[in-house]
Amino acid sequence: MAECSQDGCENVAAVRLYIPWDADRDVCTAHGRALVQQDGVVAEPLDGAEKDWS
């Protein structure tokens, strides 16, 4: 599994974020919860990452 794409984060990526004004990125659940609060951002769970949802 890949690491979260957020700078300084070493958690496993579990969510793909589709961001209208920026590139799509794979992030951990913690960053996914925070970033998906922004208008237009859509989150999709990554295949095989179910165990990393915490």
mmCIF entry with sequence, helices, sheets and N, C-alpha, C, O atoms, coordinates in Angstrom:
data_MODEL
# 
_entry.id   MODEL 
# 
_entity.id                         1 
_entity.type                       polymer 
_entity.pdbx_number_of_molecules   1 
# 
_entity_poly.entity_id                      1 
_entity_poly.type                           'polypeptide(L)' 
_entity_poly.nstd_linkage                   no 
_entity_poly.nstd_monomer                   no 
_entity_poly.pdbx_seq_one_letter_code       MAECSQDGCENVAAVRLYIPWDADRDVCTAHGRALVQQDGVVAEPLDGAEKDWS 
_entity_poly.pdbx_seq_one_letter_code_can   MAECSQDGCENVAAVRLYIPWDADRDVCTAHGRALVQQDGVVAEPLDGAEKDWS 
_entity_poly.pdbx_strand_id                 A 
# 
loop_
_entity_poly_seq.entity_id 
_entity_poly_seq.num 
_entity_poly_seq.mon_id 
_entity_poly_seq.hetero 
1 1  MET n 
1 2  ALA n 
1 3  GLU n 
1 4  CYS n 
1 5  SER n 
1 6  GLN n 
1 7  ASP n 
1 8  GLY n 
1 9  CYS n 
1 10 GLU n 
1 11 ASN n 
1 12 VAL n 
1 13 ALA n 
1 14 ALA n 
1 15 VAL n 
1 16 ARG n 
1 17 LEU n 
1 18 TYR n 
1 19 ILE n 
1 20 PRO n 
1 21 TRP n 
1 22 ASP n 
1 23 ALA n 
1 24 ASP n 
1 25 ARG n 
1 26 ASP n 
1 27 VAL n 
1 28 CYS n 
1 29 THR n 
1 30 ALA n 
1 31 HIS n 
1 32 GLY n 
1 33 ARG n 
1 34 ALA n 
1 35 LEU n 
1 36 VAL n 
1 37 GLN n 
1 38 GLN n 
1 39 ASP n 
1 40 GLY n 
1 41 VAL n 
1 42 VAL n 
1 43 ALA n 
1 44 GLU n 
1 45 PRO n 
1 46 LEU n 
1 47 ASP n 
1 48 GLY n 
1 49 ALA n 
1 50 GLU n 
1 51 LYS n 
1 52 ASP n 
1 53 TRP n 
1 54 SER n 
# 
_struct_asym.id          A 
_struct_asym.entity_id   1 
# 
loop_
_struct_conf.conf_type_id 
_struct_conf.id 
_struct_conf.pdbx_PDB_helix_id 
_struct_conf.beg_label_comp_id 
_struct_conf.beg_label_asym_id 
_struct_conf.beg_label_seq_id 
_struct_conf.pdbx_beg_PDB_ins_code 
_struct_conf.end_label_comp_id 
_struct_conf.end_label_asym_id 
_struct_conf.end_label_seq_id 
_struct_conf.pdbx_end_PDB_ins_code 
_struct_conf.beg_auth_comp_id 
_struct_conf.beg_auth_asym_id 
_struct_conf.beg_auth_seq_id 
_struct_conf.end_auth_comp_id 
_struct_conf.end_auth_asym_id 
_struct_conf.end_auth_seq_id 
_struct_conf.pdbx_PDB_helix_class 
_struct_conf.details 
_struct_conf.pdbx_PDB_helix_length 
HELX_P HELX_P1 AA1 THR A 29 ? LEU A 35 ? THR A 29 LEU A 35 1 ? 7 
HELX_P HELX_P2 AA2 GLU A 50 ? ASP A 52 ? GLU A 50 ASP A 52 5 ? 3 
# 
_struct_conf_type.id          HELX_P 
_struct_conf_type.criteria    ? 
_struct_conf_type.reference   ? 
# 
_struct_sheet.id               AA1 
_struct_sheet.type             ? 
_struct_sheet.number_strands   3 
_struct_sheet.details          ? 
# 
loop_
_struct_sheet_order.sheet_id 
_struct_sheet_order.range_id_1 
_struct_sheet_order.range_id_2 
_struct_sheet_order.offset 
_struct_sheet_order.sense 
AA1 1 2 ? anti-parallel 
AA1 2 3 ? anti-parallel 
# 
loop_
_struct_sheet_range.sheet_id 
_struct_sheet_range.id 
_struct_sheet_range.beg_label_comp_id 
_struct_sheet_range.beg_label_asym_id 
_struct_sheet_range.beg_label_seq_id 
_struct_sheet_range.pdbx_beg_PDB_ins_code 
_struct_sheet_range.end_label_comp_id 
_struct_sheet_range.end_label_asym_id 
_struct_sheet_range.end_label_seq_id 
_struct_sheet_range.pdbx_end_PDB_ins_code 
_struct_sheet_range.beg_auth_comp_id 
_struct_sheet_range.beg_auth_asym_id 
_struct_sheet_range.beg_auth_seq_id 
_struct_sheet_range.end_auth_comp_id 
_struct_sheet_range.end_auth_asym_id 
_struct_sheet_range.end_auth_seq_id 
AA1 1 ARG A 25 ? VAL A 27 ? ARG A 25 VAL A 27 
AA1 2 VAL A 15 ? TYR A 18 ? VAL A 15 TYR A 18 
AA1 3 VAL A 42 ? PRO A 45 ? VAL A 42 PRO A 45 
# 
loop_
_atom_site.group_PDB 
_atom_site.id 
_atom_site.type_symbol 
_atom_site.label_atom_id 
_atom_site.label_alt_id 
_atom_site.label_comp_id 
_atom_site.label_asym_id 
_atom_site.label_entity_id 
_atom_site.label_seq_id 
_atom_site.pdbx_PDB_ins_code 
_atom_site.Cartn_x 
_atom_site.Cartn_y 
_atom_site.Cartn_z 
_atom_site.occupancy 
_atom_site.B_iso_or_equiv 
_atom_site.pdbx_formal_charge 
_atom_site.auth_seq_id 
_atom_site.auth_comp_id 
_atom_site.auth_asym_id 
_atom_site.auth_atom_id 
_atom_site.pdbx_PDB_model_num 
ATOM 1   N N  . MET A 1 1  ? 0.846   -1.187 0.000   1.00 0.00 ? 1  MET A N  1 
ATOM 2   C CA . MET A 1 1  ? 0.000   0.000  0.000   1.00 0.00 ? 1  MET A CA 1 
ATOM 3   C C  . MET A 1 1  ? 0.887   1.244  0.000   1.00 0.00 ? 1  MET A C  1 
ATOM 4   O O  . MET A 1 1  ? 1.993   1.242  0.540   1.00 0.00 ? 1  MET A O  1 
ATOM 5   N N  . ALA A 1 2  ? 0.386   2.273  -0.603  1.00 0.00 ? 2  ALA A N  1 
ATOM 6   C CA . ALA A 1 2  ? 1.121   3.529  -0.702  1.00 0.00 ? 2  ALA A CA 1 
ATOM 7   C C  . ALA A 1 2  ? 0.927   4.374  0.559   1.00 0.00 ? 2  ALA A C  1 
ATOM 8   O O  . ALA A 1 2  ? -0.038  4.204  1.304   1.00 0.00 ? 2  ALA A O  1 
ATOM 9   N N  . GLU A 1 3  ? 1.862   5.276  0.768   1.00 0.00 ? 3  GLU A N  1 
ATOM 10  C CA . GLU A 1 3  ? 1.752   6.208  1.882   1.00 0.00 ? 3  GLU A CA 1 
ATOM 11  C C  . GLU A 1 3  ? 0.833   7.371  1.507   1.00 0.00 ? 3  GLU A C  1 
ATOM 12  O O  . GLU A 1 3  ? 0.616   7.656  0.329   1.00 0.00 ? 3  GLU A O  1 
ATOM 13  N N  . CYS A 1 4  ? 0.309   8.021  2.513   1.00 0.00 ? 4  CYS A N  1 
ATOM 14  C CA . CYS A 1 4  ? -0.495  9.227  2.350   1.00 0.00 ? 4  CYS A CA 1 
ATOM 15  C C  . CYS A 1 4  ? 0.332   10.272 1.591   1.00 0.00 ? 4  CYS A C  1 
ATOM 16  O O  . CYS A 1 4  ? 1.528   10.419 1.840   1.00 0.00 ? 4  CYS A O  1 
ATOM 17  N N  . SER A 1 5  ? -0.298  10.985 0.678   1.00 0.00 ? 5  SER A N  1 
ATOM 18  C CA . SER A 1 5  ? 0.419   11.963 -0.139  1.00 0.00 ? 5  SER A CA 1 
ATOM 19  C C  . SER A 1 5  ? 0.601   13.320 0.549   1.00 0.00 ? 5  SER A C  1 
ATOM 20  O O  . SER A 1 5  ? 1.265   14.197 -0.003  1.00 0.00 ? 5  SER A O  1 
ATOM 21  N N  . GLN A 1 6  ? 0.033   13.507 1.724   1.00 0.00 ? 6  GLN A N  1 
ATOM 22  C CA . GLN A 1 6  ? 0.194   14.769 2.448   1.00 0.00 ? 6  GLN A CA 1 
ATOM 23  C C  . GLN A 1 6  ? 1.611   14.850 3.020   1.00 0.00 ? 6  GLN A C  1 
ATOM 24  O O  . GLN A 1 6  ? 2.132   13.867 3.547   1.00 0.00 ? 6  GLN A O  1 
ATOM 25  N N  . ASP A 1 7  ? 2.222   16.016 2.914   1.00 0.00 ? 7  ASP A N  1 
ATOM 26  C CA . ASP A 1 7  ? 3.584   16.218 3.399   1.00 0.00 ? 7  ASP A CA 1 
ATOM 27  C C  . ASP A 1 7  ? 3.706   15.851 4.869   1.00 0.00 ? 7  ASP A C  1 
ATOM 28  O O  . ASP A 1 7  ? 2.889   16.265 5.692   1.00 0.00 ? 7  ASP A O  1 
ATOM 29  N N  . GLY A 1 8  ? 4.722   15.077 5.191   1.00 0.00 ? 8  GLY A N  1 
ATOM 30  C CA . GLY A 1 8  ? 5.017   14.720 6.565   1.00 0.00 ? 8  GLY A CA 1 
ATOM 31  C C  . GLY A 1 8  ? 4.188   13.592 7.149   1.00 0.00 ? 8  GLY A C  1 
ATOM 32  O O  . GLY A 1 8  ? 4.402   13.206 8.298   1.00 0.00 ? 8  GLY A O  1 
ATOM 33  N N  . CYS A 1 9  ? 3.252   13.056 6.388   1.00 0.00 ? 9  CYS A N  1 
ATOM 34  C CA . CYS A 1 9  ? 2.401   11.984 6.889   1.00 0.00 ? 9  CYS A CA 1 
ATOM 35  C C  . CYS A 1 9  ? 2.939   10.637 6.401   1.00 0.00 ? 9  CYS A C  1 
ATOM 36  O O  . CYS A 1 9  ? 3.198   10.455 5.211   1.00 0.00 ? 9  CYS A O  1 
ATOM 37  N N  . GLU A 1 10 ? 3.100   9.705  7.328   1.00 0.00 ? 10 GLU A N  1 
ATOM 38  C CA . GLU A 1 10 ? 3.614   8.382  6.981   1.00 0.00 ? 10 GLU A CA 1 
ATOM 39  C C  . GLU A 1 10 ? 2.544   7.300  7.081   1.00 0.00 ? 10 GLU A C  1 
ATOM 40  O O  . GLU A 1 10 ? 2.857   6.113  6.990   1.00 0.00 ? 10 GLU A O  1 
ATOM 41  N N  . ASN A 1 11 ? 1.283   7.695  7.269   1.00 0.00 ? 11 ASN A N  1 
ATOM 42  C CA . ASN A 1 11 ? 0.185   6.734  7.354   1.00 0.00 ? 11 ASN A CA 1 
ATOM 43  C C  . ASN A 1 11 ? -0.090  6.123  5.983   1.00 0.00 ? 11 ASN A C  1 
ATOM 44  O O  . ASN A 1 11 ? 0.299   6.678  4.955   1.00 0.00 ? 11 ASN A O  1 
ATOM 45  N N  . VAL A 1 12 ? -0.755  4.991  5.981   1.00 0.00 ? 12 VAL A N  1 
ATOM 46  C CA . VAL A 1 12 ? -1.121  4.301  4.744   1.00 0.00 ? 12 VAL A CA 1 
ATOM 47  C C  . VAL A 1 12 ? -2.283  5.035  4.074   1.00 0.00 ? 12 VAL A C  1 
ATOM 48  O O  . VAL A 1 12 ? -3.238  5.428  4.744   1.00 0.00 ? 12 VAL A O  1 
ATOM 49  N N  . ALA A 1 13 ? -2.205  5.218  2.773   1.00 0.00 ? 13 ALA A N  1 
ATOM 50  C CA . ALA A 1 13 ? -3.298  5.832  2.016   1.00 0.00 ? 13 ALA A CA 1 
ATOM 51  C C  . ALA A 1 13 ? -4.471  4.858  1.949   1.00 0.00 ? 13 ALA A C  1 
ATOM 52  O O  . ALA A 1 13 ? -4.285  3.679  1.648   1.00 0.00 ? 13 ALA A O  1 
ATOM 53  N N  . ALA A 1 14 ? -5.673  5.347  2.228   1.00 0.00 ? 14 ALA A N  1 
ATOM 54  C CA . ALA A 1 14 ? -6.870  4.516  2.214   1.00 0.00 ? 14 ALA A CA 1 
ATOM 55  C C  . ALA A 1 14 ? -7.997  5.139  1.407   1.00 0.00 ? 14 ALA A C  1 
ATOM 56  O O  . ALA A 1 14 ? -9.021  4.497  1.175   1.00 0.00 ? 14 ALA A O  1 
ATOM 57  N N  . VAL A 1 15 ? -7.819  6.385  0.975   1.00 0.00 ? 15 VAL A N  1 
ATOM 58  C CA . VAL A 1 15 ? -8.878  7.135  0.292   1.00 0.00 ? 15 VAL A CA 1 
ATOM 59  C C  . VAL A 1 15 ? -8.279  7.895  -0.884  1.00 0.00 ? 15 VAL A C  1 
ATOM 60  O O  . VAL A 1 15 ? -7.215  8.501  -0.759  1.00 0.00 ? 15 VAL A O  1 
ATOM 61  N N  . ARG A 1 16 ? -8.961  7.865  -2.024  1.00 0.00 ? 16 ARG A N  1 
ATOM 62  C CA . ARG A 1 16 ? -8.582  8.717  -3.156  1.00 0.00 ? 16 ARG A CA 1 
ATOM 63  C C  . ARG A 1 16 ? -9.517  9.924  -3.139  1.00 0.00 ? 16 ARG A C  1 
ATOM 64  O O  . ARG A 1 16 ? -10.740 9.785  -3.114  1.00 0.00 ? 16 ARG A O  1 
ATOM 65  N N  . LEU A 1 17 ? -8.913  11.106 -3.153  1.00 0.00 ? 17 LEU A N  1 
ATOM 66  C CA . LEU A 1 17 ? -9.697  12.334 -3.193  1.00 0.00 ? 17 LEU A CA 1 
ATOM 67  C C  . LEU A 1 17 ? -9.672  12.903 -4.601  1.00 0.00 ? 17 LEU A C  1 
ATOM 68  O O  . LEU A 1 17 ? -8.614  13.022 -5.219  1.00 0.00 ? 17 LEU A O  1 
ATOM 69  N N  . TYR A 1 18 ? -10.837 13.248 -5.093  1.00 0.00 ? 18 TYR A N  1 
ATOM 70  C CA . TYR A 1 18 ? -10.978 13.927 -6.375  1.00 0.00 ? 18 TYR A CA 1 
ATOM 71  C C  . TYR A 1 18 ? -11.228 15.388 -6.050  1.00 0.00 ? 18 TYR A C  1 
ATOM 72  O O  . TYR A 1 18 ? -12.266 15.742 -5.490  1.00 0.00 ? 18 TYR A O  1 
ATOM 73  N N  . ILE A 1 19 ? -10.258 16.244 -6.409  1.00 0.00 ? 19 ILE A N  1 
ATOM 74  C CA . ILE A 1 19 ? -10.277 17.655 -6.033  1.00 0.00 ? 19 ILE A CA 1 
ATOM 75  C C  . ILE A 1 19 ? -10.379 18.482 -7.303  1.00 0.00 ? 19 ILE A C  1 
ATOM 76  O O  . ILE A 1 19 ? -9.460  18.467 -8.123  1.00 0.00 ? 19 ILE A O  1 
ATOM 77  N N  . PRO A 1 20 ? -11.485 19.208 -7.483  1.00 0.00 ? 20 PRO A N  1 
ATOM 78  C CA . PRO A 1 20 ? -11.706 19.930 -8.741  1.00 0.00 ? 20 PRO A CA 1 
ATOM 79  C C  . PRO A 1 20 ? -10.618 20.945 -9.093  1.00 0.00 ? 20 PRO A C  1 
ATOM 80  O O  . PRO A 1 20 ? -10.337 21.146 -10.275 1.00 0.00 ? 20 PRO A O  1 
ATOM 81  N N  . TRP A 1 21 ? -10.004 21.584 -8.109  1.00 0.00 ? 21 TRP A N  1 
ATOM 82  C CA . TRP A 1 21 ? -9.038  22.654 -8.371  1.00 0.00 ? 21 TRP A CA 1 
ATOM 83  C C  . TRP A 1 21 ? -7.584  22.187 -8.255  1.00 0.00 ? 21 TRP A C  1 
ATOM 84  O O  . TRP A 1 21 ? -6.664  22.997 -8.360  1.00 0.00 ? 21 TRP A O  1 
ATOM 85  N N  . ASP A 1 22 ? -7.375  20.886 -8.039  1.00 0.00 ? 22 ASP A N  1 
ATOM 86  C CA . ASP A 1 22 ? -6.025  20.363 -7.840  1.00 0.00 ? 22 ASP A CA 1 
ATOM 87  C C  . ASP A 1 22 ? -5.976  18.917 -8.358  1.00 0.00 ? 22 ASP A C  1 
ATOM 88  O O  . ASP A 1 22 ? -6.991  18.368 -8.787  1.00 0.00 ? 22 ASP A O  1 
ATOM 89  N N  . ALA A 1 23 ? -4.804  18.324 -8.313  1.00 0.00 ? 23 ALA A N  1 
ATOM 90  C CA . ALA A 1 23 ? -4.645  16.939 -8.754  1.00 0.00 ? 23 ALA A CA 1 
ATOM 91  C C  . ALA A 1 23 ? -5.315  15.988 -7.757  1.00 0.00 ? 23 ALA A C  1 
ATOM 92  O O  . ALA A 1 23 ? -5.388  16.277 -6.563  1.00 0.00 ? 23 ALA A O  1 
ATOM 93  N N  . ASP A 1 24 ? -5.799  14.858 -8.262  1.00 0.00 ? 24 ASP A N  1 
ATOM 94  C CA . ASP A 1 24 ? -6.333  13.822 -7.384  1.00 0.00 ? 24 ASP A CA 1 
ATOM 95  C C  . ASP A 1 24 ? -5.198  13.317 -6.510  1.00 0.00 ? 24 ASP A C  1 
ATOM 96  O O  . ASP A 1 24 ? -4.038  13.336 -6.921  1.00 0.00 ? 24 ASP A O  1 
ATOM 97  N N  . ARG A 1 25 ? -5.529  12.864 -5.299  1.00 0.00 ? 25 ARG A N  1 
ATOM 98  C CA . ARG A 1 25 ? -4.481  12.358 -4.409  1.00 0.00 ? 25 ARG A CA 1 
ATOM 99  C C  . ARG A 1 25 ? -5.003  11.252 -3.528  1.00 0.00 ? 25 ARG A C  1 
ATOM 100 O O  . ARG A 1 25 ? -6.189  11.201 -3.202  1.00 0.00 ? 25 ARG A O  1 
ATOM 101 N N  . ASP A 1 26 ? -4.106  10.368 -3.146  1.00 0.00 ? 26 ASP A N  1 
ATOM 102 C CA . ASP A 1 26 ? -4.417  9.281  -2.223  1.00 0.00 ? 26 ASP A CA 1 
ATOM 103 C C  . ASP A 1 26 ? -3.927  9.693  -0.844  1.00 0.00 ? 26 ASP A C  1 
ATOM 104 O O  . ASP A 1 26 ? -2.764  10.056 -0.670  1.00 0.00 ? 26 ASP A O  1 
ATOM 105 N N  . VAL A 1 27 ? -4.823  9.634  0.134   1.00 0.00 ? 27 VAL A N  1 
ATOM 106 C CA . VAL A 1 27 ? -4.500  10.085 1.486   1.00 0.00 ? 27 VAL A CA 1 
ATOM 107 C C  . VAL A 1 27 ? -4.978  9.079  2.516   1.00 0.00 ? 27 VAL A C  1 
ATOM 108 O O  . VAL A 1 27 ? -5.759  8.178  2.208   1.00 0.00 ? 27 VAL A O  1 
ATOM 109 N N  . CYS A 1 28 ? -4.502  9.241  3.744   1.00 0.00 ? 28 CYS A N  1 
ATOM 110 C CA . CYS A 1 28 ? -4.957  8.404  4.860   1.00 0.00 ? 28 CYS A CA 1 
ATOM 111 C C  . CYS A 1 28 ? -6.363  8.841  5.265   1.00 0.00 ? 28 CYS A C  1 
ATOM 112 O O  . CYS A 1 28 ? -6.855  9.874  4.809   1.00 0.00 ? 28 CYS A O  1 
ATOM 113 N N  . THR A 1 29 ? -6.993  8.061  6.109   1.00 0.00 ? 29 THR A N  1 
ATOM 114 C CA . THR A 1 29 ? -8.361  8.391  6.509   1.00 0.00 ? 29 THR A CA 1 
ATOM 115 C C  . THR A 1 29 ? -8.434  9.706  7.273   1.00 0.00 ? 29 THR A C  1 
ATOM 116 O O  . THR A 1 29 ? -9.403  10.450 7.116   1.00 0.00 ? 29 THR A O  1 
ATOM 117 N N  . ALA A 1 30 ? -7.443  10.009 8.088   1.00 0.00 ? 30 ALA A N  1 
ATOM 118 C CA . ALA A 1 30 ? -7.464  11.260 8.854   1.00 0.00 ? 30 ALA A CA 1 
ATOM 119 C C  . ALA A 1 30 ? -7.443  12.472 7.929   1.00 0.00 ? 30 ALA A C  1 
ATOM 120 O O  . ALA A 1 30 ? -8.237  13.396 8.108   1.00 0.00 ? 30 ALA A O  1 
ATOM 121 N N  . HIS A 1 31 ? -6.556  12.481 6.953   1.00 0.00 ? 31 HIS A N  1 
ATOM 122 C CA . HIS A 1 31 ? -6.509  13.600 6.016   1.00 0.00 ? 31 HIS A CA 1 
ATOM 123 C C  . HIS A 1 31 ? -7.737  13.603 5.112   1.00 0.00 ? 31 HIS A C  1 
ATOM 124 O O  . HIS A 1 31 ? -8.231  14.665 4.732   1.00 0.00 ? 31 HIS A O  1 
ATOM 125 N N  . GLY A 1 32 ? -8.225  12.421 4.771   1.00 0.00 ? 32 GLY A N  1 
ATOM 126 C CA . GLY A 1 32 ? -9.437  12.339 3.956   1.00 0.00 ? 32 GLY A CA 1 
ATOM 127 C C  . GLY A 1 32 ? -10.626 12.977 4.652   1.00 0.00 ? 32 GLY A C  1 
ATOM 128 O O  . GLY A 1 32 ? -11.392 13.709 4.027   1.00 0.00 ? 32 GLY A O  1 
ATOM 129 N N  . ARG A 1 33 ? -10.788 12.705 5.947   1.00 0.00 ? 33 ARG A N  1 
ATOM 130 C CA . ARG A 1 33 ? -11.903 13.292 6.712   1.00 0.00 ? 33 ARG A CA 1 
ATOM 131 C C  . ARG A 1 33 ? -11.826 14.811 6.717   1.00 0.00 ? 33 ARG A C  1 
ATOM 132 O O  . ARG A 1 33 ? -12.846 15.489 6.596   1.00 0.00 ? 33 ARG A O  1 
ATOM 133 N N  . ALA A 1 34 ? -10.637 15.336 6.854   1.00 0.00 ? 34 ALA A N  1 
ATOM 134 C CA . ALA A 1 34 ? -10.478 16.791 6.905   1.00 0.00 ? 34 ALA A CA 1 
ATOM 135 C C  . ALA A 1 34 ? -10.676 17.436 5.534   1.00 0.00 ? 34 ALA A C  1 
ATOM 136 O O  . ALA A 1 34 ? -11.385 18.435 5.417   1.00 0.00 ? 34 ALA A O  1 
ATOM 137 N N  . LEU A 1 35 ? -10.062 16.877 4.508   1.00 0.00 ? 35 LEU A N  1 
ATOM 138 C CA . LEU A 1 35 ? -10.089 17.496 3.188   1.00 0.00 ? 35 LEU A CA 1 
ATOM 139 C C  . LEU A 1 35 ? -11.428 17.366 2.480   1.00 0.00 ? 35 LEU A C  1 
ATOM 140 O O  . LEU A 1 35 ? -11.778 18.219 1.664   1.00 0.00 ? 35 LEU A O  1 
ATOM 141 N N  . VAL A 1 36 ? -12.183 16.313 2.778   1.00 0.00 ? 36 VAL A N  1 
ATOM 142 C CA . VAL A 1 36 ? -13.468 16.116 2.111   1.00 0.00 ? 36 VAL A CA 1 
ATOM 143 C C  . VAL A 1 36 ? -14.516 17.128 2.582   1.00 0.00 ? 36 VAL A C  1 
ATOM 144 O O  . VAL A 1 36 ? -15.590 17.224 1.988   1.00 0.00 ? 36 VAL A O  1 
ATOM 145 N N  . GLN A 1 37 ? -14.216 17.874 3.630   1.00 0.00 ? 37 GLN A N  1 
ATOM 146 C CA . GLN A 1 37 ? -15.131 18.901 4.124   1.00 0.00 ? 37 GLN A CA 1 
ATOM 147 C C  . GLN A 1 37 ? -15.214 20.096 3.173   1.00 0.00 ? 37 GLN A C  1 
ATOM 148 O O  . GLN A 1 37 ? -16.140 20.902 3.275   1.00 0.00 ? 37 GLN A O  1 
ATOM 149 N N  . GLN A 1 38 ? -14.267 20.218 2.259   1.00 0.00 ? 38 GLN A N  1 
ATOM 150 C CA . GLN A 1 38 ? -14.250 21.329 1.315   1.00 0.00 ? 38 GLN A CA 1 
ATOM 151 C C  . GLN A 1 38 ? -15.235 21.067 0.182   1.00 0.00 ? 38 GLN A C  1 
ATOM 152 O O  . GLN A 1 38 ? -15.371 19.934 -0.280  1.00 0.00 ? 38 GLN A O  1 
ATOM 153 N N  . ASP A 1 39 ? -15.920 22.113 -0.265  1.00 0.00 ? 39 ASP A N  1 
ATOM 154 C CA . ASP A 1 39 ? -16.907 21.987 -1.341  1.00 0.00 ? 39 ASP A CA 1 
ATOM 155 C C  . ASP A 1 39 ? -16.287 21.389 -2.592  1.00 0.00 ? 39 ASP A C  1 
ATOM 156 O O  . ASP A 1 39 ? -15.219 21.816 -3.030  1.00 0.00 ? 39 ASP A O  1 
ATOM 157 N N  . GLY A 1 40 ? -16.955 20.409 -3.160  1.00 0.00 ? 40 GLY A N  1 
ATOM 158 C CA . GLY A 1 40 ? -16.548 19.818 -4.425  1.00 0.00 ? 40 GLY A CA 1 
ATOM 159 C C  . GLY A 1 40 ? -15.607 18.644 -4.319  1.00 0.00 ? 40 GLY A C  1 
ATOM 160 O O  . GLY A 1 40 ? -15.384 17.955 -5.314  1.00 0.00 ? 40 GLY A O  1 
ATOM 161 N N  . VAL A 1 41 ? -15.040 18.385 -3.142  1.00 0.00 ? 41 VAL A N  1 
ATOM 162 C CA . VAL A 1 41 ? -14.106 17.266 -2.980  1.00 0.00 ? 41 VAL A CA 1 
ATOM 163 C C  . VAL A 1 41 ? -14.900 15.981 -2.779  1.00 0.00 ? 41 VAL A C  1 
ATOM 164 O O  . VAL A 1 41 ? -15.822 15.930 -1.964  1.00 0.00 ? 41 VAL A O  1 
ATOM 165 N N  . VAL A 1 42 ? -14.536 14.952 -3.523  1.00 0.00 ? 42 VAL A N  1 
ATOM 166 C CA . VAL A 1 42 ? -15.214 13.664 -3.443  1.00 0.00 ? 42 VAL A CA 1 
ATOM 167 C C  . VAL A 1 42 ? -14.189 12.611 -3.010  1.00 0.00 ? 42 VAL A C  1 
ATOM 168 O O  . VAL A 1 42 ? -13.077 12.563 -3.536  1.00 0.00 ? 42 VAL A O  1 
ATOM 169 N N  . ALA A 1 43 ? -14.572 11.774 -2.051  1.00 0.00 ? 43 ALA A N  1 
ATOM 170 C CA . ALA A 1 43 ? -13.692 10.718 -1.553  1.00 0.00 ? 43 ALA A CA 1 
ATOM 171 C C  . ALA A 1 43 ? -14.181 9.358  -2.031  1.00 0.00 ? 43 ALA A C  1 
ATOM 172 O O  . ALA A 1 43 ? -15.382 9.092  -2.078  1.00 0.00 ? 43 ALA A O  1 
ATOM 173 N N  . GLU A 1 44 ? -13.221 8.501  -2.387  1.00 0.00 ? 44 GLU A N  1 
ATOM 174 C CA . GLU A 1 44 ? -13.518 7.128  -2.787  1.00 0.00 ? 44 GLU A CA 1 
ATOM 175 C C  . GLU A 1 44 ? -12.550 6.198  -2.053  1.00 0.00 ? 44 GLU A C  1 
ATOM 176 O O  . GLU A 1 44 ? -11.337 6.388  -2.138  1.00 0.00 ? 44 GLU A O  1 
ATOM 177 N N  . PRO A 1 45 ? -13.062 5.198  -1.334  1.00 0.00 ? 45 PRO A N  1 
ATOM 178 C CA . PRO A 1 45 ? -12.173 4.251  -0.660  1.00 0.00 ? 45 PRO A CA 1 
ATOM 179 C C  . PRO A 1 45 ? -11.307 3.505  -1.677  1.00 0.00 ? 45 PRO A C  1 
ATOM 180 O O  . PRO A 1 45 ? -11.785 3.137  -2.750  1.00 0.00 ? 45 PRO A O  1 
ATOM 181 N N  . LEU A 1 46 ? -10.055 3.288  -1.346  1.00 0.00 ? 46 LEU A N  1 
ATOM 182 C CA . LEU A 1 46 ? -9.161  2.531  -2.210  1.00 0.00 ? 46 LEU A CA 1 
ATOM 183 C C  . LEU A 1 46 ? -9.407  1.040  -2.019  1.00 0.00 ? 46 LEU A C  1 
ATOM 184 O O  . LEU A 1 46 ? -9.645  0.584  -0.900  1.00 0.00 ? 46 LEU A O  1 
ATOM 185 N N  . ASP A 1 47 ? -9.350  0.284  -3.107  1.00 0.00 ? 47 ASP A N  1 
ATOM 186 C CA . ASP A 1 47 ? -9.513  -1.171 -3.030  1.00 0.00 ? 47 ASP A CA 1 
ATOM 187 C C  . ASP A 1 47 ? -8.443  -1.767 -2.120  1.00 0.00 ? 47 ASP A C  1 
ATOM 188 O O  . ASP A 1 47 ? -7.266  -1.422 -2.223  1.00 0.00 ? 47 ASP A O  1 
ATOM 189 N N  . GLY A 1 48 ? -8.856  -2.653 -1.241  1.00 0.00 ? 48 GLY A N  1 
ATOM 190 C CA . GLY A 1 48 ? -7.932  -3.328 -0.363  1.00 0.00 ? 48 GLY A CA 1 
ATOM 191 C C  . GLY A 1 48 ? -7.508  -2.534 0.858   1.00 0.00 ? 48 GLY A C  1 
ATOM 192 O O  . GLY A 1 48 ? -6.667  -3.002 1.625   1.00 0.00 ? 48 GLY A O  1 
ATOM 193 N N  . ALA A 1 49 ? -8.058  -1.356 1.061   1.00 0.00 ? 49 ALA A N  1 
ATOM 194 C CA . ALA A 1 49 ? -7.647  -0.506 2.190   1.00 0.00 ? 49 ALA A CA 1 
ATOM 195 C C  . ALA A 1 49 ? -8.619  -0.558 3.357   1.00 0.00 ? 49 ALA A C  1 
ATOM 196 O O  . ALA A 1 49 ? -8.527  0.261  4.271   1.00 0.00 ? 49 ALA A O  1 
ATOM 197 N N  . GLU A 1 50 ? -9.541  -1.501 3.344   1.00 0.00 ? 50 GLU A N  1 
ATOM 198 C CA . GLU A 1 50 ? -10.573 -1.556 4.387   1.00 0.00 ? 50 GLU A CA 1 
ATOM 199 C C  . GLU A 1 50 ? -9.964  -1.617 5.788   1.00 0.00 ? 50 GLU A C  1 
ATOM 200 O O  . GLU A 1 50 ? -10.488 -1.003 6.717   1.00 0.00 ? 50 GLU A O  1 
ATOM 201 N N  . LYS A 1 51 ? -8.867  -2.349 5.946   1.00 0.00 ? 51 LYS A N  1 
ATOM 202 C CA . LYS A 1 51 ? -8.263  -2.500 7.281   1.00 0.00 ? 51 LYS A CA 1 
ATOM 203 C C  . LYS A 1 51 ? -7.628  -1.198 7.766   1.00 0.00 ? 51 LYS A C  1 
ATOM 204 O O  . LYS A 1 51 ? -7.350  -1.067 8.958   1.00 0.00 ? 51 LYS A O  1 
ATOM 205 N N  . ASP A 1 52 ? -7.392  -0.237 6.878   1.00 0.00 ? 52 ASP A N  1 
ATOM 206 C CA . ASP A 1 52 ? -6.776  1.018  7.250   1.00 0.00 ? 52 ASP A CA 1 
ATOM 207 C C  . ASP A 1 52 ? -7.795  2.113  7.584   1.00 0.00 ? 52 ASP A C  1 
ATOM 208 O O  . ASP A 1 52 ? -7.417  3.251  7.863   1.00 0.00 ? 52 ASP A O  1 
ATOM 209 N N  . TRP A 1 53 ? -9.082  1.767  7.555   1.00 0.00 ? 53 TRP A N  1 
ATOM 210 C CA . TRP A 1 53 ? -10.107 2.737  7.914   1.00 0.00 ? 53 TRP A CA 1 
ATOM 211 C C  . TRP A 1 53 ? -10.189 2.787  9.434   1.00 0.00 ? 53 TRP A C  1 
ATOM 212 O O  . TRP A 1 53 ? -10.754 1.900  10.074  1.00 0.00 ? 53 TRP A O  1 
ATOM 213 N N  . SER A 1 54 ? -9.621  3.831  9.989   1.00 0.00 ? 54 SER A N  1 
ATOM 214 C CA . SER A 1 54 ? -9.638  3.992  11.448  1.00 0.00 ? 54 SER A CA 1 
ATOM 215 C C  . SER A 1 54 ? -9.731  5.445  11.820  1.00 0.00 ? 54 SER A C  1 
ATOM 216 O O  . SER A 1 54 ? -9.758  5.779  13.004  1.00 0.00 ? 54 SER A O  1 
# 
